[in-house]
Each structure stands twice: as C-alpha cells, then as structure tokens.
Amino acid sequence: MNLGSGPHAHGQLLIYHDMFGLYPRFKPRTAKVFANAGEVILNGLTQYVNEVSGKSFPQKENFFTMKDEEYKELMGIPLVCCWSRLPQKESVYLVSARSQELDALND
C-alpha cells in the first residue's frame, strides 16, 4: 500500500486534503479531487467576513448574555498569569481563582 502505487496494489492511500481540494493551488499527481470542499470552505469564510464586517452577524439568536450580578462577581475574581514551557512549545494562559482558593493552592 502506498500513495500512487497503482491499481494492482493491495490497498490505496489518499490524503483527504488532496481528495477534497483543500489546497487548490497544489494537487499531487497521485491525487484525484472527489469533491471541492476547499471552495465551499473559502465561500463560507468569505461570507463570514462579509457579515461580520457589515455588522449583520452576530444577530441576537447567535449570542447569549450574562446577568449583571454574575458579571460583577466574575470581575471580582483575580486573574493569575501563568507561563509554561513545555517541550517544543511555550504558552501563556490565564487562570482565575478566588483569593482563598489561590491561597490554598500556595500552601
């Protein structure tokens, strides 16, 4: 089994990015585009950008709100900035905690 191994191979392997036209500027010789998902995705992204730019998205049915009391409580929670260095990756993330919970973590 291999890419481009021909009709007499025991199996066929094709990368779905190639099968569905996700990279329209590149199509390997061994690939056949069975559907043009790349065009569908591009059209959807274009429509999204146009609607956001034109302020027709989001509409009221596309978002939710928070009660004023919940918002005030959320804003009272301190944020702790943490930095993590993992193999091959660095990341910065925020963790929220109430003061007493944070103190308990430090003990």
BAMARKE-900382 format. One line per 10 residues: number of its first residue (from 0); their letters; for each residue y, x, z of C-alpha. Coordinates in steps of 0.1 Angstrom, whole numbers. Each point is the difference from the previous one (the first is absolute). Layout:
REM BAMARKE-900382
NUM) A) Y:X:Z; ...
//
This chain:
REM BAMARKE-900382
0) MNLGSGPHAH) 0:0:0; 34:14:-9; 33:-9:-16; -4:-2:-38; -38:7:2; -8:-24:-29; -22:-30:-4; -32:18:8; 10:9:36; -17:-16:30
10) GQLLIYHDMF) 34:-14:11; 36:-3:-9; 30:10:21; 35:-11:-8; 31:4:23; 15:-34:6; 36:13:-5; -11:8:-35; -20:-32:-6; 30:-22:9
20) GLYPRFKPRT) 29:20:-16; 17:10:32; 13:31:-17; 13:-12:-33; 12:35:-12; -35:15:6; -33:-12:-11; -29:24:1; -22:2:-31; -30:-12:20
30) AKVFANAGEV) 18:-32:12; 4:-34:-14; 27:-24:13; -18:-33:8; 32:-17:14; 36:10:2; 6:-3:38; 27:27:-3; 22:-23:-20; -6:-29:24
40) ILNGLTQYVN) 9:22:29; 31:14:-17; 12:-35:-9; -5:-12:36; 19:30:13; 28:-6:-25; 2:-37:10; 0:10:37; 29:25:-5; 20:-26:-20
50) EVSGKSFPQK) -5:-27:26; 9:23:30; 31:14:-19; 10:-36:-10; -5:-12:36; -24:-27:-11; -28:16:21; -7:-5:28; 4:-37:4; -3:-18:34
60) ENFFTMKDEE) -37:-5:-5; -6:37:-5; 11:12:34; 0:-9:37; 25:2:28; -2:9:37; 14:-20:29; 32:15:15; -17:6:34; -29:19:-17
70) YKELMGIPLV) 25:22:-19; 20:8:32; -33:9:18; -11:22:-30; 33:18:-1; -3:8:37; -32:20:-5; 6:37:-2; -12:19:-31; -18:33:4
80) CCWSRLPQKE) 0:23:-30; -32:19:-4; -8:29:-24; -36:7:-10; -13:29:-20; -34:-7:-14; -19:23:-24; 16:-3:-35; 24:-27:13; 31:-3:20
90) SVYLVSARSQ) 13:-33:12; 27:-15:22; -5:-34:15; 16:-22:26; -18:-15:29; 16:-27:21; -8:-4:37; 15:-16:31; 13:25:25; -27:-5:26
100) ELDALND) -27:3:-27; 15:32:-12; 1:14:35; -36:-9:4; -9:19:-32; 17:31:14; -19:0:33
//
